[in-house]
Amino acid sequence: MTAYTAKASQTMTKTISNTSTTSLRTAALIAGLALLTMAIAAPFAELYVFQKLIVAGDAAETARNILANQTLFRAALFGYLITFICDLVAAWALYVFLKPVNENLSLFTAWFRLVYTVIAIVAFLNLVTVVRLLNSSPGFESGQFATQVMSSLEAFRGSWYFGLLFFGIHLGLLGVLVFRSSYVPKLLGVLLIIAGFGYLINALKPILLPDINIDFAQYTFYGELIFMLWLLIRGLRVKEVNEEII
């Protein structure tokens, strides 16, 4: 009876271990795919379409560009929407992946990304307003249409950038979890913390550094890309972790 019980216990332990390992690997894959999707959709919308269509300080030219390229503008909106949806997916998957390190801290970290995403989605409604203006406005000759378009675009950008404050905190905490983990390279944790500081400085720049025109995140975001690649390549081979690291 004792031998049978011991054998059954070993079988159960092995089963739980395999399930947990699969869960971590699946979480790594889902998080990596979500981050990869964002790495494609966000630059398309932000760095390609918006830089092509939006002319800083010139509402009339911006309105002309959007009217002449409505399909491209709507594609950019779709890119933003996909990005924010993937943020929700990544928040959950990263919580599961780093839960063995410290469940409470992992949940706390996920909440910061959720708060950022909610702010971003609310900001996104300003872009929806631009689409409504495109569908209803007879033209921009009076200047009112152009002013409304530029106002909505600036509201989107301002609210979204404010949300990056919470995203920066999320990355910093994520870096701490990664650094404390036993199954992810500590260097990735350091790089994520640095990336978080870049977003934090950008978000606080209008208040603390209004005269400095530097996009700090442009030089610190590489940790996110490296972490994404690690999740997709090495994360699928993560071994079982049984105990929470305090």
N, C-alpha and C positions, 0 to 999 in steps of 0.2 A: 504493500500500500504506500509506503514511504517512497519507494523508487518510482512508483506510478505518479505520485503527487509531484515529485521533483521533476519528472519528465514533462508533466503537464505544465508546470510552472515555467520550465525552460521554453516550451513551445509557445506559451502565451507571451512571455517576455520577447521572444523573437518576432512574434506577430506584431506586437505593439511597436517594437523597434522599426520593423519594416514600414509600418503605416506612418510612423512619425517621420522617418527618413523621406518617404515619398512625399509627405506633406511639405517638408522643408524644400525639397527639390522642386516640387510643383510651384510653391510660393516664389522661389527664385526665378523660375521660368516665367511665371505670370508678371512678376515685377520687372524683369528684364525686357519682356516684350512690350509692356506698357511704357517703359522709359524709352525704348527704341522708337515706338510710334510717336511719342512726344518729340523726340529728337529730330523727326522728319517733319511732323505737322507744324510745330511751333516756328522753326526757322523759315519754313515756306511762307507762313502768314506774316510773321513779324519782320523778317530780314529781306524777304523778296517782294511780296505784294505791297505791304504798307510803305516800305521805303520807296517803291516805285510810284505809288499813287499819292501819298501824302506829302505835301510841300509845306514845310514849317513856316508859319507866319503868313501864308497865302491861302485864305479860305476859298477864294474864287477858283484858283488853279486846282486846288484839291478837289473841289466839287466837279470841275470839268473832267478831271482824270477818272473819278469814280463813275460819273455818268457814261464816260466812253469805255469803261472797262468793268461793267457791272458783273459780268460772269466771273471775272478774276477776283473782284471784291467779295462776292458771295463764296467763292472757293476759299478765300482767306478766313471768312467767318466759320466755314465748316472745319478748317484746320484748327482754329482756336477751340471750337466746341469739342472736337475729338481730343485735343490736348487736355482740356479740363476734365473730361470724362475719364481719361487715362490716369489723371491725377488721383481720382477717387479709387480706381483699381489699384494703383501703385501704393496708396496709403494702406489699404487692406493687406496687400500681398507682403509689403515690407514689415508690417506689424506681425504677421504670421512668421515670416522668415527670421525675425530677430526676437521673437517672443521667448525663446529659450534663454536668452541673455538676461533679460529682466522684463517680465510681463508688464508691470505697471509703467515702466519707462517707455517701453515699446508702444503701449497704448497712448501714453501722453504724447509721444512723438507723432503718432498717426493723427491725433486730434489737431495738431498744429497744421498739418497738411490739409486736413479737412476744412479748417477755418479759412486757410488761404484759398482753397478751391471754391468755397461758398462766396467769398468776396470777389473772386475772379468771375464767377458765373453771374453775379449781380452786375458787375462791371460790363460783362458781355451784352447785357440788355441794351446798353447804349449803342452797340453796333447794330442790334436789331432795329433800334429806332432809326438809324441811317437807312436801312433797307425800306422801312415804312415810308420814309421821306422820298426815297427814290420811286416808290410805287404811287405816291399821291401828289408829289409836287409837279406843277406844270413847267417849272424851269427855275433858273437861279438868276435871271436878269435883275431882279430887284435887290439881290444880295442877301435876302432873308434866308433863302434855301442854303446858300453857301455857309452862312453864319451858323445855322442850325446844325449842319453836317459837321463843321469843325468843332462846334461846342460838344457834340456827342462823342466825337473821336477823342477829344481832350479829356472828357469825363471818363471814358473807358480807360485811357492810358493812366490817368491820375489814380483812379480807384484800384486798377490792377497793380500798379507800382506800390501802392500802399499795402496791398495784400502780400507782396513779396517780403515784407517784414516778417510775417508769420512763416513764410516758406524758408527764409533764411534761418529762423530758429529751428524749424523742422530739420533742415540739413545739419545744423550743428549738433542737435540731439541724436540724429541718425549716426553722425560720425562718432559720437561718444559710444553708442551701442556697438557699432562695428569695431571700434578700438578695444572694447572690453570683451568682445566675443572671442571664442576659441576656434572658430571655423571660418573667419574672414581675415585676410591680412590687415594688420594694424595700420599699415601705410594708407589703405583706403579710408580708414577712419579719419586720419589726419587730413587727407585731401578733401573729404566731405566737410569737415569742420572749417577748413579754409574757404571752400565754396560757400558755406553758410555765411561766413563773415562778409564775403563779397556782396551777397544779396542784402545783408543787413545794412552795410554801408551805403549801398545804392538807395535803399528805402529811406534811410535817415538823412541822406545827402541834402535834400531841399531844406532841412531844418538845421543840420549841423555844419554842412559844407556847401552853402548855396552858390559860392563863387567858383567852385571846382567842377569842371565839365568833363568828368572821367567816368566811364562805365566800368566800375571795379569788377563786376561779375563777368565781364568779358575776359578777364585775365585769371579768374579763379574757378570757372565752371568746369574745368577739365576733370575734376574729381568725380563729377556726376557721370561723365562719359566713360571714364575708366571703371567706375563701379557698375555701370550698366553692362559693359563688356564682360566684366568678371561674373556677374550674375548669369549671363547667357552662356558663358563658356565653362567656368569652374563651379558656378553655383549648382549645376546639375549633378555634381559629384560630392556634395556636402554630406558628411557622415552624420550619424545620429548624435544628438545632444540630449542628454537625459535630465540634467540638473540646471537650475537657474543659477546664473553667476551673480553674486551679490557684490 
